[in-house]
Amino acid sequence: MSQSIYIAKSAYGPVKIGVAKDIRIRLSNIQISSPVDVTLEYAANCDGDMRAVEQRAHSILSDKRMRGEWFKTDASEAILAIAQAAKELGYELTLTPIESPKRGRPSIGLGHIVQIRLDDATAEAVEDYASRTAQDRSAALRELIRAGLASQTGRCK
């Protein structure tokens, strides 16, 4: 059975980058040992060595490591680290659909997870906006997308 790389997010913010054969079971085990809610933010697989991708992503984020596989960063930065690691190793990642939990406490705000590639100028503009508004990149990008949609369609205000 192949392994998938995943990002789990604690309700208090840190993210965990790990590898598992069955992400649902792994997430359940993490939740059991955590005093706060943990949500699955990202999952992907490839035909390559997922442990190597995981280890390289950990290295890329080493200055943000809290303990073990937990990092003080947001999911978007962790996704970028995984994408960079896979690219450096010559692997192409395939997103794994994330199912909403069917039991237990409901997960708040999972929505749809979409992976996008931004050109350098756009990424810099998002970073500037996030910094000016004291938001993480994901929240800033969501707000900018909503504002753009509202101005184009009059919806999504």
Secondary structure, DSSP 8 states (H G I E B T S, - for coil): ---EEEEEEETTS-EEEEEESSHHHHHHHHHHT-SS-EEEEEEEE-SS-HHHHHHHHHHHTGGGEEETTEESS-HHHHHHHHHHHHHHHT---EE------SSSS--SS----------HHHHHHHHHHHHHHT--HHHHHHHHHHHHHHHHHS---
